[in-house]
């Protein structure tokens, strides 16, 4: 499968897709989640021990008082189209991408 392409002016281009969000850097602002039309990531609640409590479905979600912070996590990496919108709005630059030519040749089903 060919994983490269060309820009409008004929330059070679290899797309990069969102692989994961660095939980140590993410501040849970949700900007990336809001800008992504493909629902690649979702906000997750974290407790004091750093354990993931589950998906935060709204501001009132506190997981029985255990919630200490929120981070974004990639749920569906295969949905990413490589537009980079999440990186442009992130104030902490915590998205980690993988080049298309480094992905397995068989698509994930």
Secondary structure, DSSP 8 states (H G I E B T S, - for coil): ---EEE-TTS-EEE-EEEEEE-TTT-----HHHHH-TT--EEEEEE-TT--EEEE--STT--TTTT--EEEEEES-GGG-----HHHHH-SS--EEEEEGGGS-SS---
